[in-house]
Amino acid sequence: MEPLTRAEVALLGLDSPRHPAHVGQVHVLDPGPGFDHHQLRELVSERIAYVPRFRQRVRTVPGGVSAPVWVDDAHFDLDFHVRRSALPRPGTMDQLNEFCDRIMSRRIDRNRPLWELYLVEGLVDDRMALVAKTHLALVDGGDTVDLTQVLFDETPQPVATGQDWRPGPEPSPLDLLVGAAAARVNRPGIVIEDLQRGVTSVLGTAVAVGEATGGVGGALGDLASAALLGTAPAGSSVFLGSASQQRRHAVVEADLAVLRDVRDRVGHTINDVVLAIIAGGLRGWLHLRQSRIDTVQALVPMSVVDDGNEPSSLGCRVAPHLTALPIGEPQPVMRVHQIAISTRAHKDTGRAVDARTLAEIAGLAPATLHLLGVRAGQESVRRRYDVMVTNAPGPQAPLYVGTATLVSSRPVVPLPPGHLLSIGVTSYNGTVSFGLTGDRDAVADLDALAGCLADAVTELVDAAQEETR
């Protein structure tokens, strides 16, 4: 039994029907012979021991006298979490996106461990997809990484039978009260955190504590989120507003070698090139919408070594960074230069972690890095921004889940309260994938944005080649 941290309680509090607080991953697999739902289930049963938090659930303390606690799920049911689904023929990427629309729009069951994993069969070319959902409160990057990170290996692995696991005893209400009292004695800081949590505001209390037993949704949820995060809903921006309960998803892929060539021609970093492509895509999309916006403020969580130069288990931590995307700049290469100026302040601190280091983290680290990026944005930023962009480089060699080969991977980044669009970027084995998440009603033209992003890649590549001839 372990109390939730203040950050974890707040992240639970931000989870509402209109803003589910989970990050998703969509992994397309070439199953090869022998890989099926049974093998996946056995692999999860074997590897989940590395992330014991994924067998725990949240319990509230009677009377709300202290923070909720993590406890072993006495009725842990792996079959509930590792699910099987299938697409109708022909199993296109559009159909997979529609599947994600439904799955990612639903909140995770708060009475069970806060994750779900779907093996989706029936994709074209006899492929499958592994679709993962993990709550933001579940992963801290230190003691707990994302489950999918520990499922992937550098070589195909036969799956052993998972070890028997016996949960700790389910605490009674009295046990919870006694545990809370003991925690206050042993960790006096908890008392201060409880006071801070209680006096922030009436709305803050409703979100940070009351949500642990149900949910704060609707207008109250949006207003509370705005009060806590400083993101005022609505206004004239196409990026801000009150979201519905449904989402849309799309993906755009680019050749990493081509983007590296652009980097070498114009200078700066792959991250600068990626952000310039996003700026170009948003520019084209806003033009289609006849919206006159010159600059878009992007919240871009970046990997850093902490102030004491003591990295986490991932070798880094993640801190939010506001970057101005120059939507009004018509020249693609100039957009790269302008973004590089904005991101240089982060690099000049000496705390930045380079992409190669991140890509060498064992397993599929982007799954964890995207979670940490969204957490950093939700927890720390009170300044107004338009769109969240997470970018996590992955390994540039094949990975395997059991005996299946990972073909492609993309993130599904949630919509922060008061926002209507999020973008996640992952590179893996020579491909850069841009995962787009939009509100189903407000961003009905998400496919048009995807098309504009693809055009922005071509536009920047052509401009970089022309400039260096």
C-alpha positions in Angstrom: 0.0 0.0 0.0 1.6 3.3 -1.2 0.1 6.8 -1.2 -0.3 8.4 -4.6 1.9 11.4 -5.1 0.4 14.8 -5.4 1.0 14.7 -9.2 -0.7 11.4 -9.6 -3.7 12.6 -7.7 -3.9 15.7 -9.9 -3.6 13.5 -13.0 -6.5 11.3 -11.8 -8.4 14.5 -11.2 -8.0 15.7 -14.8 -9.5 12.5 -16.1 -13.0 13.2 -17.2 -15.5 11.9 -19.8 -14.5 14.7 -22.2 -10.8 14.5 -21.4 -9.7 10.9 -20.8 -6.2 11.0 -19.2 -4.5 8.2 -21.0 -1.8 8.0 -23.7 -2.1 5.4 -26.5 0.3 3.5 -28.8 -0.6 1.9 -32.1 2.0 -0.8 -33.1 1.5 -2.6 -36.4 2.9 -6.1 -36.3 4.0 -8.7 -38.9 3.0 -11.8 -36.8 4.8 -14.5 -38.7 4.0 -18.1 -37.7 2.9 -18.8 -34.2 2.1 -15.3 -32.9 -1.5 -14.9 -31.6 -3.5 -13.6 -28.7 -2.4 -16.5 -26.5 1.3 -15.8 -27.1 0.7 -12.1 -26.3 -1.1 -13.0 -23.1 1.7 -15.3 -22.0 4.3 -12.6 -22.8 2.4 -10.0 -20.8 2.0 -12.5 -17.9 5.8 -13.0 -18.0 6.9 -9.4 -18.3 4.4 -7.6 -16.1 6.5 -8.5 -13.1 8.9 -5.8 -14.3 6.2 -3.2 -13.8 4.3 -4.2 -10.7 2.2 -1.0 -10.7 0.3 -2.5 -13.7 -1.2 -5.0 -11.2 -2.3 -2.4 -8.8 -5.4 -0.2 -8.6 -6.3 3.0 -6.8 -8.2 2.9 -3.5 -9.5 6.0 -1.7 -9.0 6.6 2.0 -12.3 6.8 3.9 -13.4 10.3 4.4 -10.8 11.6 2.0 -8.5 12.4 5.0 -5.4 11.6 2.9 -4.4 10.9 -0.7 -5.6 7.7 -2.4 -3.3 4.7 -2.3 -2.0 2.1 -4.7 -2.9 -1.4 -3.6 -2.5 -4.8 -5.3 -5.6 -5.8 -7.2 -6.9 -8.8 -5.3 -9.0 -9.8 -8.3 -6.5 -9.0 -11.0 -7.8 -10.4 -14.3 -5.2 -10.4 -17.1 -7.9 -11.4 -19.6 -9.8 -8.2 -18.9 -6.7 -6.1 -19.8 -5.3 -8.1 -22.7 -8.1 -8.1 -25.2 -8.7 -9.4 -28.7 -10.5 -7.7 -31.6 -10.6 -7.8 -35.4 -11.3 -5.4 -38.3 -13.7 -6.2 -41.0 -12.2 -6.8 -44.5 -10.2 -5.4 -46.0 -8.6 -4.1 -42.8 -7.2 -0.8 -44.0 -5.4 1.9 -42.0 -8.5 4.0 -42.1 -10.4 1.2 -40.4 -7.7 0.9 -37.8 -8.0 4.6 -37.1 -11.7 4.3 -36.7 -11.1 1.5 -34.2 -8.8 3.8 -32.3 -11.4 6.6 -32.4 -13.7 4.4 -30.4 -11.2 2.8 -28.1 -9.3 6.0 -27.2 -12.5 8.0 -26.6 -13.4 5.7 -23.6 -12.0 6.2 -20.2 -10.1 3.4 -18.5 -12.0 1.6 -15.7 -11.0 3.3 -12.5 -11.8 0.2 -10.4 -9.0 -1.8 -12.0 -5.4 -1.3 -12.9 -5.3 1.7 -15.2 -4.3 0.1 -18.6 -5.7 -1.8 -21.6 -4.0 -3.7 -24.4 -5.8 -4.8 -27.6 -4.5 -7.3 -30.2 -6.3 -6.3 -33.4 -6.4 -8.9 -36.2 -7.5 -8.6 -39.8 -5.2 -5.9 -41.1 -4.2 -6.0 -44.8 -1.2 -8.2 -45.6 -2.1 -10.5 -42.7 -0.8 -8.0 -40.2 -2.0 -7.3 -36.7 -2.0 -4.2 -34.5 -1.2 -3.8 -30.9 -3.2 -0.9 -29.4 -2.2 0.2 -25.9 -3.8 2.6 -23.4 -2.0 3.7 -20.3 -3.3 6.2 -17.7 -1.0 9.2 -17.1 -1.0 8.5 -13.4 0.5 5.0 -13.9 3.9 5.8 -15.3 6.6 8.1 -13.7 9.6 7.1 -15.7 11.5 6.2 -12.5 10.1 3.2 -10.7 7.5 2.5 -13.4 7.8 2.6 -17.2 5.1 1.7 -19.7 4.3 -2.0 -20.0 4.8 -2.0 -23.8 8.4 -0.8 -23.3 9.2 -4.1 -21.6 7.3 -6.2 -24.1 9.7 -5.5 -27.0 13.1 -7.2 -27.6 15.9 -6.8 -30.2 15.5 -10.4 -31.3 12.5 -12.7 -31.5 11.9 -14.3 -28.2 10.1 -17.5 -27.2 7.6 -16.8 -24.5 7.9 -18.5 -21.2 5.0 -19.2 -18.9 4.4 -16.4 -16.5 5.2 -16.9 -12.9 2.4 -17.3 -10.4 1.6 -14.0 -8.6 -0.3 -13.6 -5.4 -1.6 -10.2 -4.6 -1.1 -8.7 -1.1 -4.2 -8.7 1.1 -6.9 -6.2 0.2 -6.8 -3.5 2.9 -9.9 -2.8 4.9 -11.2 0.7 5.5 -9.5 0.6 8.9 -6.2 -0.5 7.3 -6.4 2.5 4.9 -7.0 4.9 7.8 -4.1 3.4 9.8 -1.9 3.5 6.8 -2.7 7.1 6.2 -1.9 8.0 9.8 1.4 6.1 9.6 2.3 7.9 6.4 1.7 11.3 8.0 4.1 10.4 10.9 6.8 8.9 8.6 6.5 11.4 5.8 5.5 14.9 7.3 5.5 16.3 3.8 2.3 14.4 3.1 0.5 16.7 5.5 1.6 19.8 3.6 0.6 18.2 0.3 -2.8 17.4 1.7 -3.2 21.0 2.9 -2.1 22.3 -0.5 -4.4 20.0 -2.3 -7.3 21.1 -0.1 -6.8 24.8 -0.2 -5.9 25.4 -3.8 -9.5 26.2 -4.6 -12.9 24.7 -4.5 -12.5 23.6 -8.1 -9.1 22.2 -7.4 -10.4 20.1 -4.6 -13.2 18.9 -6.8 -10.8 17.8 -9.5 -7.8 16.6 -7.5 -9.6 14.7 -4.8 -13.3 14.2 -5.7 -12.5 12.8 -9.1 -10.7 9.8 -7.4 -14.1 8.4 -6.7 -16.0 9.2 -9.9 -15.4 12.0 -12.3 -15.7 15.7 -12.8 -17.0 16.3 -16.3 -19.0 18.7 -18.4 -18.6 22.4 -17.9 -17.4 22.0 -14.3 -14.6 19.8 -15.5 -13.5 22.2 -18.2 -13.6 25.2 -15.9 -11.7 23.3 -13.1 -9.1 22.2 -15.6 -8.7 25.7 -16.9 -8.3 27.1 -13.4 -5.6 24.5 -12.6 -3.7 24.6 -15.9 -4.2 28.2 -16.9 -5.7 27.2 -20.3 -8.8 29.3 -20.9 -11.3 27.3 -23.0 -12.7 28.7 -26.2 -12.0 32.0 -27.8 -11.2 32.7 -31.4 -8.4 30.1 -31.8 -9.2 27.0 -33.8 -7.0 25.1 -31.3 -8.9 25.9 -28.1 -12.4 25.1 -27.0 -14.6 22.7 -25.1 -14.1 19.2 -26.5 -16.7 16.5 -27.0 -16.4 13.0 -25.7 -15.3 11.6 -29.0 -12.0 11.7 -31.0 -10.5 11.4 -34.4 -7.1 9.9 -35.3 -4.9 10.0 -38.3 -1.2 9.2 -39.1 1.4 10.5 -41.6 4.7 8.8 -42.2 7.9 10.2 -43.5 11.3 8.6 -44.4 13.8 9.4 -41.6 16.7 9.3 -44.1 15.0 12.0 -46.1 14.5 14.2 -43.0 18.2 13.6 -42.0 19.2 14.8 -45.5 17.2 18.0 -44.9 18.9 18.4 -41.5 22.3 18.1 -43.1 21.5 20.6 -45.8 20.0 23.3 -43.6 21.6 22.6 -40.3 20.0 22.3 -36.8 18.4 19.1 -35.5 15.9 16.5 -36.6 13.5 17.9 -33.9 13.8 21.3 -35.5 13.0 19.8 -38.9 10.0 17.8 -37.4 8.6 21.0 -35.8 9.1 22.9 -39.1 7.1 20.2 -40.9 4.3 20.5 -38.3 4.4 24.3 -38.8 4.1 23.9 -42.5 1.2 21.4 -42.2 -0.7 23.6 -39.8 -0.1 26.6 -42.1 -1.7 24.7 -45.1 -4.5 23.5 -42.9 -5.3 26.9 -41.5 -5.2 28.3 -45.1 -7.9 25.7 -46.0 -9.9 26.9 -43.0 -9.4 30.5 -44.1 -7.9 31.3 -40.6 -5.4 34.1 -40.3 -2.9 33.1 -37.6 0.8 34.0 -37.9 2.1 32.1 -34.9 1.1 28.9 -33.0 2.4 28.3 -29.5 3.3 24.7 -29.2 4.0 22.9 -25.9 6.9 20.6 -26.7 8.0 18.5 -23.8 11.8 17.8 -24.1 14.1 15.3 -22.4 16.5 16.7 -19.9 19.0 15.6 -17.2 17.6 16.9 -13.9 19.2 19.8 -12.1 21.3 17.5 -9.9 22.5 15.6 -13.0 21.0 12.5 -11.7 18.9 10.9 -14.5 15.9 8.7 -14.0 15.8 5.0 -15.0 15.3 6.2 -18.6 18.5 8.3 -18.4 16.5 11.5 -18.5 13.5 13.4 -17.3 11.0 15.4 -19.3 10.4 19.2 -19.0 7.9 21.3 -20.9 9.1 23.9 -23.4 7.1 26.5 -25.2 8.0 26.8 -28.9 6.6 29.4 -31.3 5.7 27.7 -34.6 6.1 30.4 -37.4 2.8 29.7 -39.3 3.0 33.1 -41.0 6.5 32.3 -42.6 6.0 31.3 -46.2 9.5 29.9 -46.8 9.9 26.3 -45.5 13.7 26.5 -44.8 13.3 29.8 -43.0 10.7 28.1 -40.7 13.4 25.6 -39.7 15.8 28.5 -38.8 13.2 30.3 -36.8 12.2 27.2 -34.8 15.9 26.4 -34.2 16.3 29.9 -32.5 13.3 29.1 -30.3 14.6 25.7 -29.3 18.2 26.8 -28.8 17.5 28.2 -25.4 16.6 24.7 -24.2 19.8 23.2 -25.7 22.0 26.0 -24.3 21.0 25.1 -20.7 23.3 22.0 -21.0 20.4 19.8 -19.7 19.2 18.6 -23.1 19.4 14.9 -23.9 20.3 14.1 -27.6 18.1 12.0 -29.7 20.7 9.2 -30.1 20.9 8.7 -26.4 17.1 8.4 -26.2 17.0 6.0 -29.1 19.4 3.7 -27.4 17.2 3.2 -24.3 16.3 -0.5 -24.0 12.9 -1.7 -25.3 10.4 0.7 -27.0 11.1 3.8 -24.8 8.9 6.2 -26.9 5.9 4.6 -25.2 7.2 5.8 -21.8 8.6 9.1 -23.1 5.3 10.2 -24.7 3.6 9.5 -21.3 6.2 11.5 -19.5 5.9 14.3 -22.0 2.1 14.6 -21.6 2.5 14.4 -17.8 5.0 17.2 -17.8 2.6 19.3 -19.8 -0.3 18.6 -17.6 1.5 19.1 -14.4 3.7 22.1 -15.0 2.5 24.5 -17.6 0.1 27.3 -16.6 0.9 29.5 -19.6 -1.5 29.5 -22.6 -0.5 27.4 -25.6 -2.3 26.2 -28.7 -1.2 22.6 -29.3 0.9 19.9 -27.6 3.6 18.2 -29.6 5.5 15.2 -28.2 8.5 13.9 -30.1 10.2 10.7 -28.9 12.9 9.1 -31.1 12.9 5.3 -31.0 15.4 2.6 -32.0 16.5 2.4 -35.7 16.7 -1.4 -35.8 13.8 -3.9 -35.8 12.1 -4.8 -32.6 10.0 -7.9 -31.8 7.1 -8.7 -29.4 7.4 -12.4 -28.8 7.9 -13.8 -32.3 6.1 -10.9 -34.1 8.1 -8.2 -35.9 7.2 -4.5 -35.1 6.5 -2.9 -38.5 5.5 0.6 -37.4 4.7 2.6 -34.2 2.9 5.8 -33.5 1.7 7.6 -30.4 -1.9 8.6 -29.6 -1.6 11.8 -27.5 -4.6 12.9 -25.5 -6.3 16.3 -25.7 -5.4 18.5 -22.7 -8.4 20.2 -21.1 -9.4 23.2 -23.2 -7.6 21.9 -26.4 -8.9 20.4 -29.6 -5.7 19.0 -31.3 -2.6 17.1 -30.2 0.3 15.7 -32.2 2.7 12.9 -31.3 5.8 12.0 -33.2 7.8 8.7 -33.0 10.7 7.5 -35.2 11.4 3.8 -35.5 13.5 1.8 -37.9 13.8 4.5 -40.5 10.3 5.9 -40.4 9.0 9.0 -38.7 5.3 8.7 -37.7 3.1 11.7 -36.9 0.1 10.7 -34.9 -2.7 13.2 -34.9 -5.5 13.4 -32.3 -8.4 15.8 -32.8 -11.8 16.4 -31.3 -14.4 14.6 -33.4 -16.7 17.5 -33.8 -14.3 20.5 -33.8 -11.7 18.9 -36.0 -13.9 17.0 -38.4 -11.3 17.8 -41.2 -8.4 15.9 -39.4 -7.7 14.0 -42.6 -7.2 17.3 -44.4 -4.6 18.2 -41.8 -2.9 14.9 -42.4 -2.8 15.7 -46.1 -1.3 19.1 -45.4 1.4 17.5 -43.2 2.4 15.1 -46.0 2.5 18.1 -48.4 4.7 20.0 -45.9 7.3 17.1 -45.9 7.5 17.3 -49.7 7.6 21.1 -49.6 10.5 21.2 -47.1 12.5 18.5 -48.9 12.2 20.3 -52.2 13.1 23.7 -50.7 16.2 22.3 -48.9 17.4 20.7 -52.1 16.9 23.8 -54.1 18.7 26.0 -51.6 21.8 23.9 -51.5 22.2 23.4 -55.2 
